[in-house]
Amino acid sequence: MFLSTTALATAGFTFLGRTTTARAETPIGNLQNGVVSNLPASFYNRTGLTGMTQIQYSTMAVESVTDHGAYSDGTHPTSTVAAFNAAIAALGTTGGIVYVPPGRYTFPAPAAGATSWWIRGGTAKLNNIHFVGEGDASVLVFQRDALPSNGNTANVRDAGQGWEFDDATNVSVRDLAFQWTPYIMTRHCITGTGLLCRRPTSVQILRVSVDHCQPGIIMPDGTDCYIVDSVIRNSASDAFNLGDANDSVAAYNWAENITDDGFANFMNTGTNPDSAAFSNVLFQSNTAIGVAGGRGLTIGGTNHSLIGNWVETATASGIFSDIDQTDIANRPNAVLRGAVVSGNTLIRSNFEMRADNRSRTGSSGFHGAIAVHDLVDDLEISGNTILGSEQYDVTLGIDGWRTITATGIDIGGNTMSRAGSAGIRMRPTSTIDGLDIHDNAILGNGGPSVSIGGTVTTASSSRNNVTAATQVDTGGSVSPAFTGFTVVSTQPTFVDTYATIRAAANETAWDQPVVPSTTGLGSFNVRDYGAVGDGVHDDGPAFYAALDALYADPADGGILWIPSGQYLINPVASRAGYPNTKIQHHFGILDKNKIFVKGQGPSSELIFTSADHHGIRFVNCTNSSVDGVKLSLKSANKPSLRHCRALLNFSGAQTCSITNTTLVDSGGSNLLVDSSRKILVNNVTSQNANNHGLQLESSRQVELYGCTATDSRDAGIHLGWNGVIYRESQYVRIHDNTVDGTAESGGISVSSGANVTISDNEVSNTAQSGIYLVGRNPAFPIYSVDVTGNTVTNACAGPLCYTPGAIGVHSIREGAGTTDGSTVTITGNTIDTAPYSGIWVGGECPVTRVHWTSGQLVRYLSELDTLTISGNTYTSVAGSNVLMTTEQQALIPHLTVS
């Protein structure tokens, strides 16, 4: 049930004789009669792109890589690099187009010591070369290092770049997809860059997709470079990065599920402390959703602008001034000069400031949705919408970290609503000469509208409407005093759907989830409202008509009855959204109580048509359920890349259940329960998920039992903290389930949680560890997990396995400390057939090993207070029963192995 080496490179995923086919994406049709078409004029006629060179593809010579020996079915990977080089050589010195037909092109790991899967630089640097594919139909696959046959965890290399172009000039990459395999979303994994362009000049990245990387598209020290209409999902670090750039633009791009910065534009003062050396960079109309380990956008240099971007759910700041990548204590200062931050929307930033962030100490963190520090000259923060920041809306100088010394800051025309504390915060000992705060609405925050802890001179304020007065802290001063603030009773229009979930105290005891009662509720048959159920007719409008009738009934709630049939559901454009999110759905049940979707079992099937919309989405619902239905994505629409949408999503829900339901062929995970409380999942069958089978994120009091997950691309069952809000998962019980077959990941994986029990499950045929406790980011790490009574058979069986244990404990504390009682117990499990060890505790492996800090080698291992391994049974285990280095053992004060 794991992928063979060949199958990993092909469009289908093979699980011991059973095949699940990922869709052969529809080609764009870029190549017609030997000519590659130009991009349309409408592509260039957008804000921010007026200075962009319009490449004349239709005039260029074309060489196809398949004509030079590349295999488009993912086989013969050793031929791939040679074929691409041969296509370039055939174009000669005048250059032209390297065409990549539809298919999958596998790049194998290079020889030990090399760090790039394909590199062009030096005497082989690229000039006048343009790579053109057919969108997501043309996929470039990079295979990570696997364990050697002896299971030695020593790392093979310190970095991995997919494509690396050094000093490229007049190059474009258009309509291609990049993908790393196997799946690993740990922040400190070995670099797995999709595309790295060092010192590029006039390089354009256009309509490129990257699925799973570490990081995505990186273009340091570039000049006249553009990244446009590109999509990066599932990055273990940054998505897009334009460090130390000049005269460059990133516009209309999408980043989702990112473990560091969504869009990074840092200035490396260790390279050059003169910010004028890095000028005129624009981030325009980009979207970042789910920034799980960093900032939405960062800015640094001279005359850089962030305009019209959207950042939704970020661990750190939505926007941050980032003027270094060197040792902070010793780096030279530089000035953020002439920056414009305008028209951006930032929703729910700063989750790192939550009390359940176990890596946070004292006043650490960025504190604000927009955070600016150090030296600043001429900064405009205007027309932004900042909603639901965990602490402040705008921070000028960062508490507990760095001050600000600034001249000429203009904060005007912004809407700031429902931050946890002050709207605008200036930290103590900072100085600003020329601070103008005007025309802002600062409403519904949990602290003063403005809090000044430093010294402000040449201050001015006018026409600000606020619901809380300003405050000058002890030691702070404002001259002349603020006068332009009117305290109003007006409350913001923004309603935080997740306010109750966000404010909930930590759980202290198990609270049994239940199936809500339907007693006394009316039933609304979708057939009575026009649903046909023939699998051809669009039944979406009929489903909404039935739901509207249910809403209109005076009774509290009701049953949406779905008789046997195949109901094709297209998204209804007017009803596909929800306030303050860009995440869309086919069928939304929103802000309701006692809504029950019920059918007659697998014969009641809803077939969805878009991989970029959730199927059924419950948001902010209580006492509701799904029971006795089958949900699937139309088979022809299943993407080859992972899309971050589920067939069934419960978000911000409380006291709900999912029972007796079958989920098949998602574009992302089959089931996603996020940011919810008291959820029961029972007798759910997941098949052929394109990410995780059954995924639980940032949820508490969840019981998942009696379920079956087969043939998942990634984990059959996954527990983490990456929901619409970020918080620690607590009191989760995963028991008596069957997981059979994973293509790239572990069977049951956990990346966050306190009081988690993984018990009495049957897990078999997994690519990585059958039960896999793995760190992703230190903010909400694994705190306490009990793994007991499980049977794990044929784990670590994938051809690209990197976990040398059937049960794996992999860097789970990530430096968060060992003194707070963190505990893992692994007892009474049966491990049968493993090519390496029975239980592995560590962090050093082919995909995660070390990093360098101030010249010192730091190993990412597991840091726990207490680890107990006892009473387990090992059969046909090729390695040791328990694999744990002496160095690893020293990081666990209370260690018992018996």
PyMOL commands that set and color helices and strands:
alter all, ss='L'
color gray80, all
select helices_A, chain A and resi 5-9+41-44+57-59+65-68+77-91+122-124+135-137+275-277+351-353+499-503+526-529+540-552+573-575+635-637+886-889
alter helices_A, ss='H'
color red, helices_A
select strands_A, chain A and resi 12-15+18-21+31-32+35-36+62-64+96-99+103-107+116-120+129-132+138-143+161-166+169-174+177-181+193-198+201-206+209-213+217-218+226-228+231-235+240-241+248-251+254-258+263-264+281-284+287-291+297-299+305-307+310-314+319-321+335-342+345-347+368-372+374-382+385-387+392-396+404-412+415-417+424-426+431-438+441-443+450-452+455-462+464-466+471-472+477-479+485-487+523-525+534-538+558-562+565-569+585-590+595-599+604-608+614-619+625-627+630-633+648-651+654-664+671-674+677-687+694-697+700-705+708-712+717-720+730-735+738-742+748-750+754-759+762-764+771-774+784-788+791-793+805-810+823-827+830-834+837-842+850-853+856-859+866-870+873-877+882-883+894-897
alter strands_A, ss='S'
color yellow, strands_A
deselect
rebuild
show_as cartoon
